[in-house]
Amino acid sequence: MSAPRAFNPGLIRSLEVFVAVAEAGQMRAGARLLGLTQPAASQHIAALESAYGLTLLDRSTRPTRLTRSGVLLHRQAIKILNALSDLESEMRHVGPHPISVLRVGIQASIATTLTPGLVALAKEQFGVEDMTLNAGQSGDHERLLRTKNADLALTSDPFYDLDGLERHPILQEAFLLVLPASYDGPADSLEAVQANLPLVRFSDSTEVGRQTMQHLRRLRFVPERVVQADRSSMVTACISDGMGFSLLTPTLLIDGFVEHMRLRVLPLPVAGLSRTLTVVARDAELQSLPAQVAALARGKLTDEIGRLMGDVGLAALRAP
């Protein structure tokens, strides 16, 4: 009888990488989902192929296609990773409290406003003992949810392509025209503003940046001069210093107003653009916590926007 094969502790990570690459259809895209470099992802795939003596990916096609062996491994890998996720979830919730550990992804622009209330809610009403919060963009939240490293996210993308999630809308918010407080030129059209100021916007690597540019293309507005950044504070800092104008939602403006940046906010002079913030959580794992988080966030954000931006900010908000 042959000796049992030694367990390779890196196998699970390699399977995670393989599944991400298989589902993304590209090595680069799969690596990005997991926060890895493309060479690192390639090493994981090569390790699997070496361990089993099989070719898993047909690298001659774009997008990358699975070989017959790859299809079989993908099917089994999904079962293994789902079983491990279920085990981890059950073990984390064993103890005197039903939800003893909570991992949260939260939109960077609202993290400071909501974190104290979220921590208090989780600990005082649900007995959470160990809580981790990760601020970032929706792409970061997708990676955390896909890799089972987050239980809940407050995000601008509902991730309808991910199964096994429950969703609770927080609020819908319209984009506003954001100008330097010192700007005294025309603001009745984007073209008029652009004649005096360049556009400062979120970069294409972010969900809000892509959404903004898609809307501007529909309006046939082509920015002639653009500054891009991936954080709301960077965008608003440029505007405050008179370096440009932007299209931002009230929640993206909170930190700028808290830091007393010199901003002038007006309704958009073009067809409306809006987004919805949503609490996304692993289905049926957290009792009523996701719904309560959505209600807490809605109240806190509405109060803060009203305090900082007045009627212009409140008029941009819609109930979900």
C-alpha positions as CSV (number, residue, x, y, z in Angstrom):
1,M,0.0,0.0,0.0
2,S,1.5,3.3,-1.0
3,A,2.0,6.1,1.5
4,P,-0.7,8.8,1.6
5,R,0.2,11.9,-0.4
6,A,1.4,14.8,1.8
7,F,-1.0,17.7,1.9
8,N,0.4,20.8,0.2
9,P,-0.7,23.9,2.1
10,G,-0.5,26.0,-1.0
11,L,-3.0,23.9,-2.9
12,I,-6.0,25.8,-1.7
13,R,-4.5,29.1,-2.8
14,S,-3.6,27.6,-6.2
15,L,-7.2,26.4,-6.6
16,E,-8.5,29.8,-5.7
17,V,-6.2,31.4,-8.4
18,F,-7.2,28.7,-11.0
19,V,-10.9,29.3,-10.4
20,A,-10.5,33.1,-10.6
21,V,-8.5,32.8,-13.9
22,A,-11.0,30.3,-15.3
23,E,-14.0,32.5,-14.6
24,A,-12.3,35.8,-15.6
25,G,-11.1,34.3,-18.9
26,Q,-7.7,36.0,-18.6
27,M,-4.6,35.5,-16.4
28,R,-4.3,39.2,-15.8
29,A,-8.0,39.7,-14.9
30,G,-8.0,36.7,-12.6
31,A,-4.9,37.9,-10.8
32,R,-6.4,41.3,-10.3
33,L,-9.5,39.8,-8.6
34,L,-7.2,38.3,-6.0
35,G,-4.8,41.2,-5.6
36,L,-2.0,39.2,-7.3
37,T,0.5,40.1,-10.1
38,Q,0.1,38.2,-13.3
39,P,3.4,36.3,-12.8
40,A,2.3,35.2,-9.4
41,A,-1.0,33.8,-10.7
42,S,0.9,32.1,-13.5
43,Q,3.1,30.4,-11.0
44,H,0.0,29.0,-9.1
45,I,-1.4,27.6,-12.4
46,A,1.9,26.1,-13.3
47,A,2.2,24.5,-9.9
48,L,-1.2,22.8,-10.4
49,E,-0.2,21.6,-13.9
50,S,3.0,20.2,-12.6
51,A,1.4,18.5,-9.6
52,Y,-1.1,16.7,-11.7
53,G,0.9,16.4,-14.9
54,L,-1.9,18.0,-17.0
55,T,-2.5,21.1,-19.1
56,L,-5.3,23.0,-17.6
57,L,-5.5,26.1,-19.8
58,D,-5.5,26.5,-23.6
59,R,-3.2,29.6,-23.8
60,S,-3.5,29.9,-27.5
61,T,-7.0,31.4,-27.3
62,R,-8.4,34.7,-26.1
63,P,-10.2,34.6,-23.8
64,T,-8.3,31.7,-22.2
65,R,-10.2,28.5,-22.5
66,L,-10.1,25.5,-20.2
67,T,-8.8,22.2,-21.5
68,R,-10.9,19.0,-20.8
69,S,-8.7,18.5,-17.7
70,G,-9.2,22.1,-16.7
71,V,-13.0,21.8,-16.9
72,L,-12.9,18.8,-14.6
73,L,-10.6,20.5,-12.1
74,H,-12.7,23.7,-12.2
75,R,-15.8,21.6,-11.3
76,Q,-14.0,19.9,-8.4
77,A,-12.3,23.1,-7.2
78,I,-15.6,24.9,-6.9
79,K,-16.9,22.1,-4.7
80,I,-13.8,22.1,-2.5
81,L,-13.7,25.9,-2.1
82,N,-17.4,26.1,-1.3
83,A,-17.0,23.3,1.3
84,L,-14.1,25.1,2.9
85,S,-16.1,28.4,2.9
86,D,-19.0,26.6,4.6
87,L,-16.7,25.1,7.2
88,E,-15.0,28.4,7.9
89,S,-18.3,30.2,8.3
90,E,-19.7,27.6,10.7
91,M,-16.5,27.5,12.8
92,R,-16.3,31.3,13.0
93,H,-19.8,31.4,14.3
94,V,-19.3,28.8,17.0
95,G,-19.3,30.2,20.5
96,P,-21.4,32.1,22.9
97,H,-22.5,34.6,20.2
98,P,-24.1,33.7,16.8
99,I,-21.9,36.2,15.0
100,S,-18.6,36.2,16.8
101,V,-16.4,37.4,13.9
102,L,-17.4,40.0,11.2
103,R,-15.4,41.2,8.2
104,V,-16.7,44.3,6.4
105,G,-15.7,46.1,3.2
106,I,-16.8,49.7,3.1
107,Q,-16.7,52.4,0.5
108,A,-13.7,54.7,1.3
109,S,-15.7,57.9,0.9
110,I,-18.2,56.9,3.7
111,A,-15.9,54.9,5.9
112,T,-15.1,57.7,8.4
113,T,-18.7,58.7,8.7
114,L,-20.1,55.2,9.3
115,T,-17.4,53.2,11.1
116,P,-18.2,54.2,14.7
117,G,-21.9,53.4,14.3
118,L,-21.2,50.2,12.5
119,V,-18.9,49.0,15.2
120,A,-21.3,49.9,17.9
121,L,-24.2,48.2,16.1
122,A,-22.3,45.0,15.6
123,K,-20.9,44.7,19.1
124,E,-23.8,45.9,21.1
125,Q,-26.7,44.3,19.3
126,F,-25.2,41.2,17.8
127,G,-22.4,40.4,20.2
128,V,-19.6,40.6,17.6
129,E,-16.2,40.2,19.3
130,D,-13.8,40.4,16.4
131,M,-14.4,42.9,13.7
132,T,-12.3,43.9,10.7
133,L,-13.1,46.8,8.4
134,N,-11.5,47.4,5.0
135,A,-12.0,50.7,3.2
136,G,-11.7,50.7,-0.5
137,Q,-13.5,50.9,-3.9
138,S,-16.1,48.5,-5.3
139,G,-13.4,46.5,-7.0
140,D,-11.8,45.8,-3.7
141,H,-15.1,44.7,-2.3
142,E,-15.6,42.3,-5.2
143,R,-12.3,40.7,-4.5
144,L,-13.0,40.3,-0.8
145,L,-16.4,38.8,-1.5
146,R,-15.2,36.4,-4.2
147,T,-12.4,35.1,-2.1
148,K,-14.6,34.8,1.0
149,N,-12.6,37.3,2.9
150,A,-15.6,39.6,3.6
151,D,-19.0,38.8,5.1
152,L,-20.6,42.1,4.2
153,A,-19.8,45.2,2.1
154,L,-21.2,48.7,1.8
155,T,-20.6,49.4,-1.8
156,S,-21.7,51.1,-5.0
157,D,-21.9,47.9,-7.0
158,P,-24.6,45.3,-6.1
159,F,-22.5,42.5,-7.7
160,Y,-25.5,40.8,-9.4
161,D,-23.1,38.4,-11.1
162,L,-22.1,36.9,-7.7
163,D,-24.4,34.2,-6.4
164,G,-25.2,33.5,-2.7
165,L,-25.6,37.1,-1.7
166,E,-28.4,39.1,-0.1
167,R,-28.7,42.8,-1.0
168,H,-30.2,45.7,1.0
169,P,-30.2,49.2,-0.7
170,I,-29.1,52.1,1.4
171,L,-29.9,55.1,-0.8
172,Q,-29.8,56.4,-4.4
173,E,-27.9,59.6,-5.0
174,A,-27.7,61.9,-8.0
175,F,-24.4,63.3,-9.2
176,L,-23.8,67.0,-8.7
177,L,-21.7,69.6,-10.4
178,V,-18.8,70.5,-8.2
179,L,-16.9,73.7,-8.7
180,P,-14.2,75.7,-6.8
181,A,-15.8,78.1,-4.4
182,S,-14.0,80.9,-6.2
183,Y,-15.4,80.0,-9.6
184,D,-17.6,82.8,-11.0
185,G,-17.9,81.7,-14.6
186,P,-21.0,80.2,-16.4
187,A,-22.3,76.9,-15.1
188,D,-25.4,76.4,-17.3
189,S,-23.7,73.6,-19.3
190,L,-20.7,71.3,-19.0
191,E,-19.2,72.9,-22.2
192,A,-19.3,76.3,-20.6
193,V,-17.6,75.1,-17.5
194,Q,-15.0,73.2,-19.5
195,A,-14.1,76.4,-21.4
196,N,-12.7,77.7,-18.1
197,L,-11.7,74.6,-16.1
198,P,-10.5,71.0,-16.8
199,L,-12.4,68.0,-15.7
200,V,-11.1,66.3,-12.5
201,R,-12.6,62.9,-12.1
202,F,-12.2,59.4,-10.7
203,S,-9.9,57.2,-12.8
204,D,-11.1,54.4,-15.1
205,S,-9.9,51.8,-12.6
206,T,-12.8,52.7,-10.3
207,E,-16.5,51.9,-10.7
208,V,-17.5,55.6,-10.3
209,G,-14.9,56.7,-12.9
210,R,-16.2,54.2,-15.5
211,Q,-19.8,55.2,-14.7
212,T,-19.1,58.9,-15.1
213,M,-17.3,58.5,-18.5
214,Q,-20.0,56.2,-19.8
215,H,-22.6,58.9,-19.0
216,L,-20.6,61.7,-20.6
217,R,-20.2,59.6,-23.8
218,R,-24.0,59.2,-23.9
219,L,-24.2,63.0,-23.7
220,R,-21.6,63.3,-26.4
221,F,-19.5,65.4,-24.1
222,V,-15.8,64.8,-24.7
223,P,-13.5,66.3,-22.0
224,E,-10.6,68.2,-23.5
225,R,-8.5,68.3,-20.4
226,V,-8.7,65.7,-17.7
227,V,-7.1,65.0,-14.3
228,Q,-7.7,61.5,-12.9
229,A,-7.5,60.2,-9.3
230,D,-8.8,57.2,-7.4
231,R,-9.8,58.8,-4.1
232,S,-12.6,61.3,-3.5
233,S,-10.3,63.4,-1.3
234,M,-7.8,63.8,-4.1
235,V,-10.5,64.9,-6.5
236,T,-12.0,67.4,-4.2
237,A,-8.6,68.8,-3.1
238,C,-7.8,69.6,-6.8
239,I,-11.2,71.3,-7.1
240,S,-10.8,73.2,-3.9
241,D,-7.5,74.7,-5.2
242,G,-9.2,75.9,-8.4
243,M,-7.6,73.2,-10.6
244,G,-10.9,72.0,-12.2
245,F,-14.5,70.8,-11.8
246,S,-16.1,67.4,-11.3
247,L,-19.2,65.3,-11.2
248,L,-19.6,63.8,-7.8
249,T,-22.3,62.4,-5.5
250,P,-23.1,63.8,-2.0
251,T,-21.4,60.8,-0.3
252,L,-18.3,61.4,-2.4
253,L,-18.2,65.0,-1.1
254,I,-18.6,64.3,2.6
255,D,-14.9,64.2,3.5
256,G,-14.1,67.3,1.4
257,F,-16.7,69.3,3.3
258,V,-15.6,67.9,6.7
259,E,-12.1,69.1,5.9
260,H,-13.4,72.5,5.0
261,M,-12.4,72.4,1.3
262,R,-13.6,75.4,-0.7
263,L,-16.3,73.8,-2.9
264,R,-19.4,75.0,-4.7
265,V,-22.1,72.4,-5.4
266,L,-24.9,72.8,-8.0
267,P,-27.4,70.4,-9.6
268,L,-26.1,68.9,-12.9
269,P,-27.0,71.0,-15.9
270,V,-27.5,67.8,-18.0
271,A,-29.6,64.7,-17.9
272,G,-29.3,63.0,-14.6
273,L,-26.7,60.5,-13.5
274,S,-27.1,58.5,-10.3
275,R,-25.8,55.5,-8.4
276,T,-27.1,53.3,-5.6
277,L,-25.3,52.4,-2.4
278,T,-26.0,48.8,-1.3
279,V,-25.3,46.5,1.6
280,V,-24.2,43.2,0.1
281,A,-23.8,40.2,2.5
282,R,-23.4,36.5,2.4
283,D,-26.9,35.1,2.2
284,A,-28.6,34.1,5.5
285,E,-25.4,34.1,7.5
286,L,-25.8,37.3,9.5
287,Q,-29.4,37.3,10.7
288,S,-30.9,40.8,10.5
289,L,-27.5,42.5,10.7
290,P,-27.3,43.5,6.9
291,A,-30.7,45.1,6.9
292,Q,-29.9,47.0,10.1
293,V,-26.6,48.1,8.7
294,A,-28.4,49.5,5.6
295,A,-30.9,51.4,7.8
296,L,-28.1,52.8,10.0
297,A,-26.1,53.9,7.0
298,R,-29.1,55.5,5.4
299,G,-29.9,57.6,8.5
300,K,-26.3,58.6,9.2
301,L,-25.5,59.6,5.6
302,T,-28.7,61.6,5.2
303,D,-28.0,63.5,8.4
304,E,-24.4,64.2,7.5
305,I,-25.2,65.3,4.0
306,G,-28.0,67.6,5.2
307,R,-25.6,69.1,7.8
308,L,-22.7,69.7,5.4
309,M,-24.5,70.5,2.1
310,G,-28.0,71.6,3.0
311,D,-30.8,71.4,0.5
312,V,-28.7,70.9,-2.5
313,G,-27.2,67.7,-1.0
314,L,-30.6,66.4,0.3
315,A,-32.3,67.1,-3.0
316,A,-29.8,64.7,-4.6
317,L,-30.9,61.8,-2.4
318,R,-33.7,59.3,-3.2
319,A,-35.1,56.5,-1.0
320,P,-34.1,53.1,-2.3
